[in-house]
């Protein structure tokens, strides 16, 4: 099942894999702990700093 959300807490709890997209392009993907706790890409870090 694919779920699209900006609710990061929800995504962290239920996702097996998180995909962060920007302008229709996959920027980063992986386990929630990797993408949400230690993002590798600046665009992911910028988004998370605004919503967390």
N, CA, C, O and CB atoms as a CASP TS submission, in Angstrom:
PFRMAT TS
TARGET T0000
AUTHOR 0000-0000-0000
METHOD Language model
MODEL 1
PARENT N/A
ATOM      1  N   UNK     1       0.840  -1.158   0.000  1.00  0.00           N
ATOM      2  CA  UNK     1       0.000   0.000   0.000  1.00  0.00           C
ATOM      3  C   UNK     1       0.896   1.235   0.000  1.00  0.00           C
ATOM      4  O   UNK     1       1.910   1.273   0.697  1.00  0.00           O
ATOM      5  CB  UNK     1      -0.962  -0.010   1.209  1.00  0.00           C
ATOM      6  N   UNK     2       0.526   2.221  -0.767  1.00  0.00           N
ATOM      7  CA  UNK     2       1.232   3.495  -0.796  1.00  0.00           C
ATOM      8  C   UNK     2       0.345   4.539  -0.132  1.00  0.00           C
ATOM      9  O   UNK     2      -0.833   4.673  -0.463  1.00  0.00           O
ATOM     10  CB  UNK     2       1.600   3.912  -2.260  1.00  0.00           C
ATOM     11  N   UNK     3       0.925   5.275   0.806  1.00  0.00           N
ATOM     12  CA  UNK     3       0.218   6.341   1.496  1.00  0.00           C
ATOM     13  C   UNK     3       1.043   7.617   1.330  1.00  0.00           C
ATOM     14  O   UNK     3       2.248   7.619   1.581  1.00  0.00           O
ATOM     15  CB  UNK     3      -0.013   5.994   3.015  1.00  0.00           C
ATOM     16  N   UNK     4       0.404   8.677   0.916  1.00  0.00           N
ATOM     17  CA  UNK     4       1.068   9.976   0.785  1.00  0.00           C
ATOM     18  C   UNK     4       0.633  10.834   1.965  1.00  0.00           C
ATOM     19  O   UNK     4      -0.560  11.010   2.213  1.00  0.00           O
ATOM     20  CB  UNK     4       0.721  10.673  -0.589  1.00  0.00           C
ATOM     21  N   UNK     5       1.630  11.376   2.701  1.00  0.00           N
ATOM     22  CA  UNK     5       1.302  12.171   3.883  1.00  0.00           C
ATOM     23  C   UNK     5       2.414  13.158   4.202  1.00  0.00           C
ATOM     24  O   UNK     5       3.574  12.946   3.849  1.00  0.00           O
ATOM     25  CB  UNK     5       1.046  11.263   5.085  1.00  0.00           C
ATOM     26  N   UNK     6       2.046  14.220   4.863  1.00  0.00           N
ATOM     27  CA  UNK     6       3.016  15.131   5.448  1.00  0.00           C
ATOM     28  C   UNK     6       3.055  14.946   6.964  1.00  0.00           C
ATOM     29  O   UNK     6       3.766  15.669   7.663  1.00  0.00           O
ATOM     30  CB  UNK     6       2.678  16.592   5.085  1.00  0.00           C
ATOM     31  N   UNK     7       2.294  13.984   7.467  1.00  0.00           N
ATOM     32  CA  UNK     7       2.275  13.667   8.900  1.00  0.00           C
ATOM     33  C   UNK     7       3.462  12.762   9.219  1.00  0.00           C
ATOM     34  O   UNK     7       3.368  11.540   9.106  1.00  0.00           O
ATOM     35  CB  UNK     7       0.925  12.983   9.313  1.00  0.00           C
ATOM     36  N   UNK     8       4.557  13.361   9.611  1.00  0.00           N
ATOM     37  CA  UNK     8       5.806  12.632   9.775  1.00  0.00           C
ATOM     38  C   UNK     8       5.726  11.602  10.902  1.00  0.00           C
ATOM     39  O   UNK     8       6.268  10.505  10.768  1.00  0.00           O
ATOM     40  CB  UNK     8       6.939  13.602  10.043  1.00  0.00           C
ATOM     41  N   UNK     9       5.070  11.929  11.991  1.00  0.00           N
ATOM     42  CA  UNK     9       4.923  10.964  13.088  1.00  0.00           C
ATOM     43  C   UNK     9       4.177   9.719  12.650  1.00  0.00           C
ATOM     44  O   UNK     9       4.561   8.601  12.996  1.00  0.00           O
ATOM     45  CB  UNK     9       4.198  11.605  14.260  1.00  0.00           C
ATOM     46  N   UNK    10       3.117   9.912  11.891  1.00  0.00           N
ATOM     47  CA  UNK    10       2.352   8.789  11.348  1.00  0.00           C
ATOM     48  C   UNK    10       3.228   7.956  10.421  1.00  0.00           C
ATOM     49  O   UNK    10       3.263   6.730  10.529  1.00  0.00           O
ATOM     50  CB  UNK    10       1.100   9.293  10.596  1.00  0.00           C
ATOM     51  N   UNK    11       3.925   8.611   9.524  1.00  0.00           N
ATOM     52  CA  UNK    11       4.792   7.896   8.580  1.00  0.00           C
ATOM     53  C   UNK    11       5.856   7.093   9.315  1.00  0.00           C
ATOM     54  O   UNK    11       6.145   5.951   8.957  1.00  0.00           O
ATOM     55  CB  UNK    11       5.457   8.881   7.611  1.00  0.00           C
ATOM     56  N   UNK    12       6.433   7.698  10.340  1.00  0.00           N
ATOM     57  CA  UNK    12       7.483   7.014  11.117  1.00  0.00           C
ATOM     58  C   UNK    12       6.942   5.734  11.769  1.00  0.00           C
ATOM     59  O   UNK    12       7.635   4.718  11.826  1.00  0.00           O
ATOM     60  CB  UNK    12       8.051   7.961  12.205  1.00  0.00           C
ATOM     61  N   UNK    13       5.707   5.797  12.254  1.00  0.00           N
ATOM     62  CA  UNK    13       5.123   4.652  12.960  1.00  0.00           C
ATOM     63  C   UNK    13       4.699   3.513  12.041  1.00  0.00           C
ATOM     64  O   UNK    13       4.874   2.345  12.388  1.00  0.00           O
ATOM     65  CB  UNK    13       3.938   5.103  13.752  1.00  0.00           C
ATOM     66  N   UNK    14       4.145   3.834  10.874  1.00  0.00           N
ATOM     67  CA  UNK    14       3.518   2.782  10.065  1.00  0.00           C
ATOM     68  C   UNK    14       4.316   2.354   8.841  1.00  0.00           C
ATOM     69  O   UNK    14       4.039   1.300   8.270  1.00  0.00           O
ATOM     70  CB  UNK    14       2.181   3.238   9.622  1.00  0.00           C
ATOM     71  N   UNK    15       5.298   3.147   8.425  1.00  0.00           N
ATOM     72  CA  UNK    15       5.986   2.850   7.167  1.00  0.00           C
ATOM     73  C   UNK    15       7.101   1.831   7.339  1.00  0.00           C
ATOM     74  O   UNK    15       7.817   1.826   8.340  1.00  0.00           O
ATOM     75  CB  UNK    15       6.550   4.118   6.576  1.00  0.00           C
ATOM     76  N   UNK    16       7.229   0.973   6.342  1.00  0.00           N
ATOM     77  CA  UNK    16       8.397   0.101   6.225  1.00  0.00           C
ATOM     78  C   UNK    16       9.491   0.816   5.437  1.00  0.00           C
ATOM     79  O   UNK    16      10.682   0.590   5.652  1.00  0.00           O
ATOM     80  CB  UNK    16       8.020  -1.242   5.542  1.00  0.00           C
ATOM     81  N   UNK    17       9.062   1.681   4.522  1.00  0.00           N
ATOM     82  CA  UNK    17       9.962   2.419   3.652  1.00  0.00           C
ATOM     83  C   UNK    17       9.374   3.814   3.453  1.00  0.00           C
ATOM     84  O   UNK    17       8.168   3.960   3.254  1.00  0.00           O
ATOM     85  CB  UNK    17      10.169   1.682   2.280  1.00  0.00           C
ATOM     86  N   UNK    18      10.227   4.840   3.508  1.00  0.00           N
ATOM     87  CA  UNK    18       9.804   6.218   3.291  1.00  0.00           C
ATOM     88  C   UNK    18      10.464   6.721   2.013  1.00  0.00           C
ATOM     89  O   UNK    18      11.654   6.502   1.785  1.00  0.00           O
ATOM     90  CB  UNK    18      10.169   7.126   4.513  1.00  0.00           C
ATOM     91  N   UNK    19       9.677   7.396   1.188  1.00  0.00           N
ATOM     92  CA  UNK    19      10.213   8.003  -0.027  1.00  0.00           C
ATOM     93  C   UNK    19       9.944   9.498   0.069  1.00  0.00           C
ATOM     94  O   UNK    19       8.794   9.914   0.211  1.00  0.00           O
ATOM     95  CB  UNK    19       9.572   7.380  -1.330  1.00  0.00           C
ATOM     96  N   UNK    20      10.990  10.302  -0.007  1.00  0.00           N
ATOM     97  CA  UNK    20      10.841  11.751  -0.021  1.00  0.00           C
ATOM     98  C   UNK    20      10.986  12.218  -1.460  1.00  0.00           C
ATOM     99  O   UNK    20      11.981  11.933  -2.126  1.00  0.00           O
ATOM    100  CB  UNK    20      11.889  12.449   0.912  1.00  0.00           C
ATOM    101  N   UNK    21       9.969  12.944  -1.930  1.00  0.00           N
ATOM    102  CA  UNK    21       9.966  13.434  -3.309  1.00  0.00           C
ATOM    103  C   UNK    21       9.916  14.952  -3.321  1.00  0.00           C
ATOM    104  O   UNK    21       9.356  15.578  -2.421  1.00  0.00           O
ATOM    105  CB  UNK    21       8.774  12.852  -4.098  1.00  0.00           C
ATOM    106  N   UNK    22      10.508  15.530  -4.351  1.00  0.00           N
ATOM    107  CA  UNK    22      10.463  16.974  -4.565  1.00  0.00           C
ATOM    108  C   UNK    22      10.287  17.208  -6.063  1.00  0.00           C
ATOM    109  O   UNK    22      11.104  16.755  -6.865  1.00  0.00           O
ATOM    110  CB  UNK    22      11.764  17.685  -4.020  1.00  0.00           C
ATOM    111  N   UNK    23       9.233  17.907  -6.434  1.00  0.00           N
ATOM    112  CA  UNK    23       8.931  18.218  -7.838  1.00  0.00           C
ATOM    113  C   UNK    23       8.822  16.949  -8.683  1.00  0.00           C
ATOM    114  O   UNK    23       9.245  16.916  -9.839  1.00  0.00           O
ATOM    115  CB  UNK    23      10.010  19.140  -8.421  1.00  0.00           C
ATOM    116  N   UNK    24       8.245  15.905  -8.079  1.00  0.00           N
ATOM    117  CA  UNK    24       8.029  14.663  -8.815  1.00  0.00           C
ATOM    118  C   UNK    24       9.242  13.771  -8.950  1.00  0.00           C
ATOM    119  O   UNK    24       9.200  12.771  -9.666  1.00  0.00           O
ATOM    120  CB  UNK    24       7.534  14.976 -10.150  1.00  0.00           C
ATOM    121  N   UNK    25      10.312  14.114  -8.280  1.00  0.00           N
ATOM    122  CA  UNK    25      11.553  13.342  -8.356  1.00  0.00           C
ATOM    123  C   UNK    25      11.853  12.748  -6.986  1.00  0.00           C
ATOM    124  O   UNK    25      11.757  13.440  -5.972  1.00  0.00           O
ATOM    125  CB  UNK    25      12.738  14.228  -8.846  1.00  0.00           C
ATOM    126  N   UNK    26      12.217  11.466  -6.953  1.00  0.00           N
ATOM    127  CA  UNK    26      12.610  10.825  -5.692  1.00  0.00           C
ATOM    128  C   UNK    26      13.961  11.395  -5.277  1.00  0.00           C
ATOM    129  O   UNK    26      14.952  11.275  -5.997  1.00  0.00           O
ATOM    130  CB  UNK    26      12.676   9.255  -5.836  1.00  0.00           C
ATOM    131  N   UNK    27      13.981  12.019  -4.098  1.00  0.00           N
ATOM    132  CA  UNK    27      15.197  12.625  -3.573  1.00  0.00           C
ATOM    133  C   UNK    27      15.918  11.654  -2.641  1.00  0.00           C
ATOM    134  O   UNK    27      17.146  11.565  -2.641  1.00  0.00           O
ATOM    135  CB  UNK    27      14.873  13.933  -2.835  1.00  0.00           C
ATOM    136  N   UNK    28      15.134  10.935  -1.854  1.00  0.00           N
ATOM    137  CA  UNK    28      15.714  10.050  -0.848  1.00  0.00           C
ATOM    138  C   UNK    28      14.701   8.976  -0.488  1.00  0.00           C
ATOM    139  O   UNK    28      13.497   9.232  -0.458  1.00  0.00           O
ATOM    140  CB  UNK    28      16.148  10.845   0.415  1.00  0.00           C
ATOM    141  N   UNK    29      15.188   7.785  -0.217  1.00  0.00           N
ATOM    142  CA  UNK    29      14.291   6.713   0.216  1.00  0.00           C
ATOM    143  C   UNK    29      15.040   5.748   1.110  1.00  0.00           C
ATOM    144  O   UNK    29      16.262   5.613   1.033  1.00  0.00           O
ATOM    145  CB  UNK    29      13.691   5.968  -0.995  1.00  0.00           C
ATOM    146  N   UNK    30      14.270   5.073   1.970  1.00  0.00           N
ATOM    147  CA  UNK    30      14.857   4.101   2.869  1.00  0.00           C
ATOM    148  C   UNK    30      13.978   3.900   4.078  1.00  0.00           C
ATOM    149  O   UNK    30      12.839   4.365   4.105  1.00  0.00           O
ATOM    150  CB  UNK    30      16.244   4.532   3.292  1.00  0.00           C
ATOM    151  N   UNK    31      14.493   3.210   5.080  1.00  0.00           N
ATOM    152  CA  UNK    31      13.735   2.997   6.310  1.00  0.00           C
ATOM    153  C   UNK    31      13.437   4.343   6.979  1.00  0.00           C
ATOM    154  O   UNK    31      14.228   5.279   6.866  1.00  0.00           O
ATOM    155  CB  UNK    31      14.512   2.067   7.279  1.00  0.00           C
ATOM    156  N   UNK    32      12.302   4.442   7.673  1.00  0.00           N
ATOM    157  CA  UNK    32      11.952   5.705   8.318  1.00  0.00           C
ATOM    158  C   UNK    32      13.065   6.265   9.210  1.00  0.00           C
ATOM    159  O   UNK    32      13.300   7.473   9.212  1.00  0.00           O
ATOM    160  CB  UNK    32      10.706   5.521   9.136  1.00  0.00           C
ATOM    161  N   UNK    33      13.745   5.413   9.956  1.00  0.00           N
ATOM    162  CA  UNK    33      14.800   5.904  10.847  1.00  0.00           C
ATOM    163  C   UNK    33      15.926   6.566  10.061  1.00  0.00           C
ATOM    164  O   UNK    33      16.490   7.560  10.517  1.00  0.00           O
ATOM    165  CB  UNK    33      15.359   4.757  11.692  1.00  0.00           C
ATOM    166  N   UNK    34      16.257   6.039   8.904  1.00  0.00           N
ATOM    167  CA  UNK    34      17.337   6.618   8.095  1.00  0.00           C
ATOM    168  C   UNK    34      16.910   7.933   7.456  1.00  0.00           C
ATOM    169  O   UNK    34      17.627   8.930   7.542  1.00  0.00           O
ATOM    170  CB  UNK    34      17.776   5.633   7.010  1.00  0.00           C
ATOM    171  N   UNK    35      15.757   7.936   6.823  1.00  0.00           N
ATOM    172  CA  UNK    35      15.320   9.122   6.080  1.00  0.00           C
ATOM    173  C   UNK    35      14.875  10.238   7.020  1.00  0.00           C
ATOM    174  O   UNK    35      15.178  11.405   6.772  1.00  0.00           O
ATOM    175  CB  UNK    35      14.180   8.760   5.126  1.00  0.00           C
ATOM    176  N   UNK    36      14.174   9.906   8.076  1.00  0.00           N
ATOM    177  CA  UNK    36      13.597  10.939   8.941  1.00  0.00           C
ATOM    178  C   UNK    36      14.528  11.383  10.066  1.00  0.00           C
ATOM    179  O   UNK    36      14.445  12.528  10.512  1.00  0.00           O
ATOM    180  CB  UNK    36      12.312  10.439   9.533  1.00  0.00           C
ATOM    181  N   UNK    37      15.405  10.507  10.528  1.00  0.00           N
ATOM    182  CA  UNK    37      16.300  10.865  11.631  1.00  0.00           C
ATOM    183  C   UNK    37      17.657  11.364  11.143  1.00  0.00           C
ATOM    184  O   UNK    37      18.250  12.249  11.759  1.00  0.00           O
ATOM    185  CB  UNK    37      16.498   9.672  12.544  1.00  0.00           C
ATOM    186  N   UNK    38      18.146  10.807  10.051  1.00  0.00           N
ATOM    187  CA  UNK    38      19.463  11.202   9.528  1.00  0.00           C
ATOM    188  C   UNK    38      19.408  11.328   8.013  1.00  0.00           C
ATOM    189  O   UNK    38      20.061  10.563   7.304  1.00  0.00           O
ATOM    190  CB  UNK    38      20.552  10.180   9.940  1.00  0.00           C
ATOM    191  N   UNK    39      18.631  12.289   7.508  1.00  0.00           N
ATOM    192  CA  UNK    39      18.522  12.444   6.058  1.00  0.00           C
ATOM    193  C   UNK    39      19.868  12.833   5.443  1.00  0.00           C
ATOM    194  O   UNK    39      20.642  13.582   6.039  1.00  0.00           O
ATOM    195  CB  UNK    39      17.459  13.499   5.713  1.00  0.00           C
ATOM    196  N   UNK    40      20.134  12.313   4.243  1.00  0.00           N
ATOM    197  CA  UNK    40      21.401  12.579   3.565  1.00  0.00           C
ATOM    198  C   UNK    40      21.344  13.817   2.689  1.00  0.00           C
ATOM    199  O   UNK    40      22.369  14.460   2.463  1.00  0.00           O
ATOM    200  CB  UNK    40      21.799  11.392   2.732  1.00  0.00           C
ATOM    201  N   UNK    41      20.167  14.162   2.193  1.00  0.00           N
ATOM    202  CA  UNK    41      20.049  15.247   1.221  1.00  0.00           C
ATOM    203  C   UNK    41      19.558  16.538   1.871  1.00  0.00           C
ATOM    204  O   UNK    41      18.710  16.515   2.763  1.00  0.00           O
ATOM    205  CB  UNK    41      19.106  14.843   0.097  1.00  0.00           C
ATOM    206  N   UNK    42      20.100  17.651   1.414  1.00  0.00           N
ATOM    207  CA  UNK    42      19.747  18.956   1.965  1.00  0.00           C
ATOM    208  C   UNK    42      18.260  19.252   1.819  1.00  0.00           C
ATOM    209  O   UNK    42      17.657  19.819   2.730  1.00  0.00           O
ATOM    210  CB  UNK    42      20.555  20.044   1.287  1.00  0.00           C
ATOM    211  N   UNK    43      17.660  18.881   0.698  1.00  0.00           N
ATOM    212  CA  UNK    43      16.236  19.160   0.477  1.00  0.00           C
ATOM    213  C   UNK    43      15.386  18.434   1.511  1.00  0.00           C
ATOM    214  O   UNK    43      14.412  18.998   2.011  1.00  0.00           O
ATOM    215  CB  UNK    43      15.813  18.744  -0.949  1.00  0.00           C
ATOM    216  N   UNK    44      15.734  17.205   1.838  1.00  0.00           N
ATOM    217  CA  UNK    44      15.019  16.449   2.865  1.00  0.00           C
ATOM    218  C   UNK    44      15.188  17.118   4.222  1.00  0.00           C
ATOM    219  O   UNK    44      14.215  17.276   4.958  1.00  0.00           O
ATOM    220  CB  UNK    44      15.519  14.991   2.919  1.00  0.00           C
ATOM    221  N   UNK    45      16.407  17.511   4.559  1.00  0.00           N
ATOM    222  CA  UNK    45      16.669  18.182   5.845  1.00  0.00           C
ATOM    223  C   UNK    45      15.885  19.484   5.940  1.00  0.00           C
ATOM    224  O   UNK    45      15.326  19.790   6.993  1.00  0.00           O
ATOM    225  CB  UNK    45      18.179  18.462   6.018  1.00  0.00           C
ATOM    226  N   UNK    46      15.837  20.251   4.863  1.00  0.00           N
ATOM    227  CA  UNK    46      15.112  21.527   4.869  1.00  0.00           C
ATOM    228  C   UNK    46      13.628  21.305   5.122  1.00  0.00           C
ATOM    229  O   UNK    46      13.024  22.014   5.927  1.00  0.00           O
ATOM    230  CB  UNK    46      15.314  22.269   3.540  1.00  0.00           C
ATOM    231  N   UNK    47      13.035  20.327   4.440  1.00  0.00           N
ATOM    232  CA  UNK    47      11.609  20.038   4.635  1.00  0.00           C
ATOM    233  C   UNK    47      11.343  19.606   6.072  1.00  0.00           C
ATOM    234  O   UNK    47      10.429  20.117   6.718  1.00  0.00           O
ATOM    235  CB  UNK    47      11.137  18.944   3.655  1.00  0.00           C
ATOM    236  N   UNK    48      12.129  18.679   6.564  1.00  0.00           N
ATOM    237  CA  UNK    48      11.908  18.158   7.911  1.00  0.00           C
ATOM    238  C   UNK    48      12.088  19.235   8.974  1.00  0.00           C
ATOM    239  O   UNK    48      11.405  19.211   9.998  1.00  0.00           O
ATOM    240  CB  UNK    48      12.852  17.002   8.184  1.00  0.00           C
ATOM    241  N   UNK    49      12.990  20.170   8.749  1.00  0.00           N
ATOM    242  CA  UNK    49      13.191  21.229   9.741  1.00  0.00           C
ATOM    243  C   UNK    49      11.960  22.134   9.842  1.00  0.00           C
ATOM    244  O   UNK    49      11.756  22.784  10.867  1.00  0.00           O
ATOM    245  CB  UNK    49      14.433  22.065   9.385  1.00  0.00           C
ATOM    246  N   UNK    50      11.148  22.181   8.799  1.00  0.00           N
ATOM    247  CA  UNK    50       9.945  23.005   8.816  1.00  0.00           C
ATOM    248  C   UNK    50       8.732  22.291   9.398  1.00  0.00           C
ATOM    249  O   UNK    50       7.831  22.939   9.931  1.00  0.00           O
ATOM    250  CB  UNK    50       9.630  23.463   7.427  1.00  0.00           C
ATOM    251  N   UNK    51       8.700  20.975   9.304  1.00  0.00           N
ATOM    252  CA  UNK    51       7.510  20.244   9.745  1.00  0.00           C
ATOM    253  C   UNK    51       7.668  19.536  11.082  1.00  0.00           C
ATOM    254  O   UNK    51       6.680  19.094  11.669  1.00  0.00           O
ATOM    255  CB  UNK    51       7.135  19.242   8.714  1.00  0.00           C
ATOM    256  N   UNK    52       8.877  19.426  11.563  1.00  0.00           N
ATOM    257  CA  UNK    52       9.081  18.746  12.857  1.00  0.00           C
ATOM    258  C   UNK    52       9.195  19.728  13.988  1.00  0.00           C
ATOM    259  O   UNK    52       9.369  19.327  15.139  1.00  0.00           O
ATOM    260  CB  UNK    52      10.324  17.878  12.819  1.00  0.00           C
TER
END
